[in-house]
Amino acid sequence: MLTIIHGNLKTMTDTDYEDGFVQIENGKIKKLGDMADCPVSTAGPDVMDVKGSLVMPGMIEAHCHMGITEEKKGMEGDDCNENVNPITPYLRAIDAINPMDAAFHDALRAGITSAMIGPGSSNVVGGQFAFVKTYGRCIDQMIVKAPAAMKIAFGENPKVNFSGQNTSPSTRMAIAAMLREELFKAKAYQEKCKKDKNRERDFHYECWLPVLEGKIPLKAHAHRADDILTAIRIAKEFGLSMTIDHCSEGHLIAEEIKASGCAAIVGPDMASRNKIEVQNMAFKTVGILNRAGILTAITTDHPVSMIQFLPICAGLAVKSGLPREEGLRSITIYAARICGVADRVGSLEVGKDGDIAIFNGNPMEVFTKALCTIIEGKIVYYDEEADFLW
């Protein structure tokens, strides 16, 4: 058991505690609240006095390619896109994530305890994302949810990749048509499955069943307003849930996104506007979508911008109009809800995983340091300047 005492608790619920405690047992939060109700009051074995430091749920990266596009490895470590086939729903992120990638340690040093990781956006259908913890050596032991989403992509990336190969898709029309055809065939396979329980399983289409059954969403790479609206149109046509990832021009069509019911994962706004479709990218987008009532998270899209800058991206969004508390929620509980794992992570609540980050200030401010990162009650990072280890 681990008990953190005298913490400034930001729970990401309706209740915070200026002088509070969190108790973790068997990897789960057992109890939390005001110090007046704490079962222990002084530091000792398995008790950590954090002396007023900020204690909050571990941060969540809602969309990245950490461990799939590895740092320092070049082509040998880049497994992000299967560039020779535009339709690859059967690819699984867990078969390519390398937990030895240095980015995982950077995440821990920043207080990021979990991440949604998956294929890139060169294909119309890229494959299956996984939601994982950021600590471990064996990916199978790090998984929270897999598959967690099915990646699809619109706009410039599939166009550029396949027009260069003199094959479809080379237009936005072809991207939409190929996705519709794939979903049409997947629905037909689903109907066949309902009628014939003893069917021969089809490797290509079996992976679509969790999407069609509403268990996981489509994860749509879409920057430009027209691509976002096409994604919404297709999701509505097939009755599917969907997140809009990047959503760079989402602020231009906030009412339409709100009406669709889709959540948005915005970013990487810290990157350069190096493509035509991101010319209207700006940190103000998060605040505009948030004020419109759209469930919104922030992404670094690592390695497009570095994962350790996730809280700084939230801070820049706050600087551009996002309310301060909403900035922290966009990288904790909102990200958890969007990724379908809010029953386990994203807030400090009894029964949830003991994933906690402790800071010497607000993590959205550039001088703030993560003093300690805890995953399922285990200390996985401890800063040399911290002085509260028992």
C-alpha positions in Angstrom: 0.0 0.0 0.0 1.2 3.6 -0.8 -0.3 6.6 0.9 0.4 10.1 -0.4 -0.2 12.8 2.3 -0.3 16.6 2.4 -0.9 17.0 -1.3 -2.7 19.7 -3.2 -5.1 17.3 -5.0 -6.5 18.1 -8.4 -8.8 15.2 -8.9 -10.4 16.3 -12.3 -13.8 15.8 -10.6 -16.0 18.4 -8.9 -14.0 18.1 -5.7 -10.4 19.1 -5.0 -8.4 19.1 -1.8 -5.9 21.8 -0.8 -4.4 19.5 1.9 -5.4 16.0 0.9 -4.3 12.4 0.7 -4.5 9.5 -1.7 -4.2 5.9 -0.7 -3.4 3.1 -3.2 -3.7 -0.6 -2.6 -3.2 -3.4 -5.1 -2.7 -0.8 -7.9 -6.1 0.9 -7.3 -7.1 4.0 -5.5 -8.6 2.8 -2.2 -9.3 6.1 -0.5 -8.8 9.9 -0.9 -9.9 13.1 0.6 -9.0 15.8 3.1 -6.1 15.2 5.5 -8.5 15.4 8.4 -9.9 12.0 7.2 -6.5 10.4 6.4 -5.8 7.2 8.2 -2.1 8.2 8.6 -0.7 11.6 9.4 3.1 11.3 9.4 5.7 9.9 6.9 6.8 6.4 7.5 6.9 3.1 5.7 4.8 3.3 2.5 3.8 6.9 3.3 4.9 9.8 1.1 4.6 13.4 2.5 4.6 15.6 -0.6 4.6 18.8 1.4 1.9 20.7 -0.6 3.0 19.6 -4.0 0.4 19.3 -6.8 -1.0 15.8 -7.0 -3.1 14.9 -10.0 -4.0 12.0 -12.2 -1.3 10.9 -14.6 -1.6 12.8 -17.9 -2.9 11.1 -21.1 -1.7 11.4 -24.6 -4.8 10.8 -26.7 -3.1 10.3 -30.1 0.5 9.5 -30.9 3.0 7.1 -32.6 5.4 6.6 -29.7 7.3 3.3 -30.0 6.0 2.8 -33.5 8.0 5.7 -35.0 11.0 5.3 -32.8 13.5 8.0 -32.1 17.1 7.7 -33.3 16.3 4.6 -35.3 15.6 5.8 -38.9 13.8 3.4 -41.3 14.6 0.4 -39.1 12.6 1.8 -36.3 9.8 3.4 -38.3 6.7 1.1 -38.5 4.1 3.8 -38.6 2.7 3.3 -42.1 2.2 0.3 -44.4 2.6 2.5 -47.4 1.9 -0.1 -50.2 -1.7 -0.8 -49.4 -4.4 1.8 -48.7 -6.7 -0.5 -46.8 -5.1 -2.3 -43.8 -7.7 -2.6 -41.0 -6.0 -5.8 -39.7 -2.8 -4.2 -38.6 -2.4 -4.0 -34.8 -0.4 -1.3 -33.0 0.6 -3.8 -30.3 2.6 -5.7 -32.9 4.9 -2.7 -33.6 5.1 -0.7 -30.3 8.6 -0.9 -28.9 8.5 0.1 -25.2 12.3 0.6 -25.3 11.8 3.7 -27.4 13.3 6.6 -25.4 10.0 8.5 -25.7 8.5 6.3 -23.1 11.0 7.5 -20.5 10.4 11.1 -21.6 6.7 10.5 -21.0 7.3 9.3 -17.5 9.6 12.3 -16.8 6.7 14.5 -17.8 4.0 12.8 -15.7 2.4 11.1 -18.7 1.2 7.7 -17.5 -0.8 6.4 -20.5 -1.1 6.9 -24.2 -3.3 6.0 -27.3 -0.8 4.7 -29.8 -1.4 3.5 -33.4 -0.6 3.6 -37.1 -0.1 6.8 -39.1 -2.2 8.5 -41.7 -0.8 7.4 -45.1 -3.6 4.8 -45.6 -7.3 5.3 -46.0 -7.6 2.6 -43.3 -4.4 2.3 -41.2 -5.3 -0.3 -38.5 -6.0 -0.7 -34.8 -4.9 1.7 -32.1 -4.1 0.5 -28.5 -4.3 2.4 -25.2 -1.3 1.5 -23.1 0.5 2.5 -19.9 3.8 4.3 -20.5 5.9 2.0 -18.2 7.0 -1.5 -18.9 9.2 -3.7 -21.1 6.5 -6.0 -22.4 3.7 -4.4 -24.4 1.3 -7.2 -23.5 1.6 -6.2 -19.8 1.1 -2.5 -20.6 -2.2 -2.8 -22.5 -5.3 -1.1 -21.0 -7.4 -1.6 -24.1 -6.6 -3.1 -27.5 -8.0 -2.6 -30.0 -9.1 0.8 -28.8 -9.9 2.5 -32.1 -9.7 1.9 -35.9 -7.6 4.5 -37.7 -8.9 6.1 -40.9 -7.4 9.1 -42.8 -8.6 11.8 -45.1 -7.0 14.5 -47.1 -3.4 15.2 -48.0 -1.6 12.2 -46.5 -3.3 9.4 -48.4 -3.4 11.5 -51.5 0.3 12.2 -51.5 1.3 8.6 -50.6 -0.7 6.8 -53.3 -0.7 9.4 -56.1 3.1 9.0 -56.0 2.6 5.3 -56.6 0.3 6.0 -59.6 -2.6 4.2 -57.8 -5.8 5.1 -55.9 -6.5 7.1 -53.9 -5.2 10.3 -55.5 -8.3 12.4 -54.8 -10.5 13.1 -51.9 -13.4 11.4 -53.8 -11.4 8.2 -54.0 -10.5 8.3 -50.3 -14.2 8.6 -49.4 -15.3 6.0 -52.0 -12.7 3.4 -50.8 -13.7 3.9 -47.2 -17.4 3.5 -48.0 -16.7 0.3 -50.0 -14.7 -1.1 -47.1 -17.4 -0.3 -44.6 -20.0 -1.7 -47.0 -18.2 -5.0 -47.2 -17.6 -5.0 -43.5 -21.3 -4.6 -42.8 -22.1 -7.4 -45.1 -19.6 -9.6 -43.3 -21.2 -8.6 -40.0 -24.6 -9.7 -41.3 -23.2 -13.0 -42.5 -21.7 -13.5 -39.0 -25.1 -13.0 -37.4 -26.7 -15.6 -39.7 -24.0 -18.2 -39.5 -22.4 -18.7 -36.1 -20.2 -21.4 -37.5 -18.8 -19.3 -40.4 -15.2 -19.4 -41.5 -13.7 -16.2 -40.1 -12.4 -13.7 -42.6 -9.1 -12.1 -41.3 -9.6 -8.9 -43.3 -13.1 -8.1 -41.9 -13.2 -9.7 -38.5 -11.3 -6.7 -37.1 -14.2 -4.4 -38.1 -16.7 -6.1 -35.8 -15.8 -4.1 -32.7 -16.3 -0.9 -34.7 -19.6 -2.0 -36.2 -20.8 -3.1 -32.8 -20.0 0.3 -31.2 -17.3 -1.1 -28.9 -14.6 1.1 -30.3 -14.7 4.3 -32.5 -13.3 5.2 -35.8 -10.3 7.4 -35.3 -10.3 9.9 -38.2 -7.2 11.8 -39.2 -8.8 15.0 -40.6 -7.3 18.5 -40.6 -9.3 20.5 -43.1 -12.9 21.5 -42.6 -14.2 19.7 -45.7 -12.3 16.5 -44.7 -13.8 16.7 -41.2 -17.3 17.0 -42.7 -16.7 14.1 -45.0 -15.6 12.0 -42.1 -18.8 13.0 -40.2 -20.9 12.2 -43.3 -19.5 8.7 -43.6 -19.7 7.9 -39.9 -23.3 9.0 -39.9 -24.1 7.0 -43.0 -22.9 3.8 -41.3 -24.0 4.6 -37.8 -20.5 4.6 -36.3 -19.0 6.5 -33.4 -15.9 8.5 -34.3 -13.2 10.9 -32.9 -11.8 13.6 -35.1 -8.1 13.7 -34.7 -6.1 16.8 -35.4 -9.2 18.8 -36.3 -7.0 21.8 -37.3 -9.9 23.7 -38.9 -12.5 22.5 -36.4 -12.9 26.1 -35.0 -14.4 27.0 -38.4 -17.2 24.4 -38.2 -17.7 24.1 -34.4 -21.5 24.0 -34.7 -21.4 21.1 -37.2 -19.0 19.1 -35.1 -21.1 19.7 -32.0 -24.2 18.5 -33.9 -22.3 15.3 -35.0 -21.6 14.2 -31.4 -18.0 13.5 -32.3 -15.2 14.3 -29.9 -12.1 16.1 -31.0 -8.4 15.5 -30.4 -6.6 18.7 -31.4 -3.0 19.1 -32.4 -0.1 19.0 -32.9 -0.4 22.8 -32.7 3.3 23.1 -31.7 4.4 21.8 -35.1 5.0 23.9 -38.1 2.4 24.6 -40.8 4.3 22.5 -43.3 1.3 21.3 -45.2 -1.4 23.1 -47.1 -4.2 21.5 -45.0 -2.8 22.8 -41.7 -2.5 26.5 -42.7 -5.2 27.4 -40.2 -3.8 25.4 -37.4 -3.8 27.4 -34.1 -3.9 26.9 -30.3 -7.2 28.8 -30.2 -9.0 25.8 -31.7 -9.1 23.9 -28.5 -10.8 26.7 -26.6 -13.4 27.4 -29.3 -14.4 23.7 -29.5 -14.5 23.5 -25.7 -16.7 26.5 -25.4 -19.0 25.0 -28.1 -19.6 22.0 -25.8 -17.4 19.5 -27.7 -15.5 16.9 -25.7 -11.9 17.9 -26.6 -8.4 16.6 -25.8 -5.0 17.8 -26.9 -2.3 15.8 -28.7 1.4 16.2 -29.5 1.1 13.6 -32.2 4.5 12.4 -31.1 7.0 12.5 -32.8 5.6 15.4 -34.8 6.0 17.3 -31.6 7.6 15.7 -28.6 5.4 13.8 -26.1 7.0 15.5 -23.1 5.5 18.9 -24.4 1.9 17.7 -23.9 1.3 19.8 -20.8 3.0 22.8 -22.4 0.6 22.4 -25.4 -2.3 22.5 -22.9 -0.7 25.7 -21.4 -0.5 27.3 -24.8 -4.1 26.5 -25.5 -5.0 28.2 -22.1 -3.0 31.2 -23.2 -5.2 31.2 -26.4 -8.5 31.1 -24.6 -9.1 27.7 -23.1 -10.1 28.0 -19.4 -7.2 26.9 -17.1 -9.0 24.0 -15.4 -10.2 22.8 -18.8 -6.5 22.8 -19.9 -5.7 20.1 -17.3 -8.9 18.2 -18.0 -8.0 18.1 -21.8 -4.9 16.0 -21.0 -6.5 13.9 -18.2 -10.2 13.0 -17.9 -11.4 14.3 -21.3 -8.7 12.3 -23.0 -9.7 9.3 -21.0 -13.4 9.7 -22.0 -12.5 10.1 -25.6 -10.2 7.0 -25.5 -12.9 4.9 -23.8 -10.9 4.2 -20.6 -12.4 6.7 -18.1 -13.4 3.8 -15.9 -9.7 3.2 -15.2 -7.8 6.5 -15.7 -8.1 10.2 -16.1 -9.2 11.3 -12.6 -8.4 10.6 -8.9 -11.4 8.5 -7.8 -11.8 5.4 -5.7 -11.5 2.3 -7.7 -9.5 3.8 -10.5 -5.9 2.9 -11.3 -3.3 4.4 -9.0 -1.8 6.5 -11.8 -0.6 9.7 -10.3 1.8 12.6 -11.2 3.2 14.9 -8.6 4.5 18.4 -9.6 6.2 21.4 -8.0 3.7 23.7 -9.7 1.2 23.7 -12.6 2.5 21.3 -15.3 1.2 23.7 -18.0 3.9 26.2 -17.0 7.3 25.7 -18.6 9.4 25.8 -15.4 7.3 23.2 -13.6 8.9 19.8 -13.0 7.4 16.4 -12.5 8.7 15.3 -9.1 7.3 11.8 -9.1 5.3 9.6 -11.5 3.3 6.6 -10.2 1.6 3.9 -12.2 -0.7 1.5 -10.5 0.8 2.3 -7.2 4.4 1.8 -8.3 6.9 4.7 -8.4 8.2 4.6 -11.9 10.0 8.0 -12.0 11.4 10.1 -9.1 13.2 13.4 -9.7 16.5 13.9 -7.9 15.3 17.3 -6.6 12.3 15.8 -4.8 12.7 15.5 -1.1 9.6 13.6 0.1 10.6 10.0 -0.5 9.9 8.1 2.8 
